[in-house]
Amino acid sequence: MNIRHCLTLMAAMLLACCSSDNEAQAEPQHTTDAMTMNITIDGQTRTVVLEDNTATRELTAALQQAPITYQADDYGGFEKVGALGRSLPTSNQHVTTQPGDMVLYNGNQIVLFYGSNTWSYTRLGRIGHESADDLKAFLKAGQGSVSVTLSLPESAAVSSPASATKGEEAYYSLKGLRVERPAKGIAVKKGKKAVVAP
């Protein structure tokens, strides 16, 4: 009886260990870790789920300094386009966009789609929306020029980022955001990946 009880207990512990290992391996695939930013038009804010590329990394680095506001206008009856006021690196691909897509055109213009178009763009992300009508209302489709503000979510924003001075320890999350005191998970320290215990 005692031996069977011990064997059952050992088997349960082994299964628990295997299960937690599998969960730990699957964890990086969760979509909740996706980079996001906010887009605000006329006091209304939506979340943009960003692609992982050099353009979005540079954009989020700029947004750590301060939000970016630019003017966007209707074009072609299917998009709002505006000059970002800076250039971002491109990785253009011939794509057919869908409503909600945010892309980079010519390296310095952001295009927000409420319709569809086929062209060579660098994908930036997708604007969260409930329906085509909701998206058109948010983008003020067909209503002319709008002021667009891009910002990081409060949890990701860094109030006063600064480069690490010589001898100073600086940690960054895998999203490229500076972390003052990493508590758990994975962080990058001076160009090397450092695993921080949970």
PEWO-V879467 format. One record per backbone hydrogen bond with DSSP energy under -1.0 kcal/mol. CO is the residue of the C=O (numbers start at 0). NH is the residue of the N-H. E is the energy in kcal/mol with one decimal. If there is no record, write none. Layout:
CO|NH|E + CO|NH|E
This chain:
0|4|-2.2 + 1|5|-2.4 + 2|6|-2.7 + 3|7|-2.5 + 4|8|-2.3 + 5|9|-2.5 + 6|10|-2.4 + 7|11|-2.2 + 8|12|-2.1 + 9|13|-2.5 + 10|14|-2.4 + 11|15|-2.2 + 12|16|-2.3 + 13|17|-2.4 + 14|18|-2.6 + 15|19|-2.3 + 16|20|-2.1 + 17|21|-2.3 + 18|22|-2.2 + 19|23|-2.2 + 20|24|-2.2 + 21|25|-1.9 + 22|26|-1.4 + 25|28|-1.9 + 26|29|-1.9 + 29|32|-1.2 + 30|33|-1.7 + 34|49|-2.8 + 36|47|-3.2 + 37|150|-2.1 + 38|45|-2.5 + 39|148|-2.3 + 40|43|-2.1 + 43|40|-2.6 + 45|38|-2.5 + 46|127|-2.9 + 47|36|-1.8 + 48|125|-1.9 + 52|56|-2.1 + 53|57|-2.3 + 54|58|-2.4 + 55|59|-2.8 + 56|60|-1.8 + 57|61|-2.1 + 58|62|-2.2 + 59|63|-1.1 + 61|65|-1.4 + 67|149|-3.2 + 69|147|-3.2 + 71|145|-2.5 + 72|80|-2.8 + 74|77|-1.5 + 74|78|-1.0 + 77|113|-1.9 + 77|114|-1.9 + 78|74|-2.2 + 79|111|-3.2 + 80|72|-2.7 + 81|109|-2.6 + 92|120|-2.3 + 94|118|-2.1 + 97|100|-2.3 + 99|126|-3.3 + 100|112|-2.5 + 101|123|-2.6 + 101|124|-2.0 + 102|110|-2.7 + 103|121|-2.0 + 104|107|-1.2 + 104|108|-1.8 + 106|87|-3.1 + 107|83|-3.1 + 108|104|-3.1 + 109|81|-1.8 + 110|102|-2.3 + 111|79|-2.6 + 112|99|-3.3 + 116|96|-3.2 + 118|94|-2.9 + 120|92|-2.5 + 121|103|-3.0 + 123|50|-2.7 + 124|101|-2.9 + 125|48|-2.3 + 130|134|-2.3 + 131|135|-2.4 + 132|136|-2.4 + 133|137|-2.3 + 134|138|-2.6 + 135|140|-2.5 + 139|142|-2.2 + 145|71|-2.6 + 147|69|-2.4 + 148|39|-2.7 + 149|67|-2.2 + 150|37|-3.8 + 152|155|-1.6 + 152|156|-1.8 + 164|167|-2.5 + 169|189|-1.1 + 170|178|-2.6 + 171|187|-3.3 + 172|175|-2.1 + 176|172|-3.2 + 184|195|-2.4 + 186|193|-3.5 + 187|171|-1.9 + 188|191|-2.0 + 191|188|-3.5 + 193|186|-2.4 + 195|184|-1.2
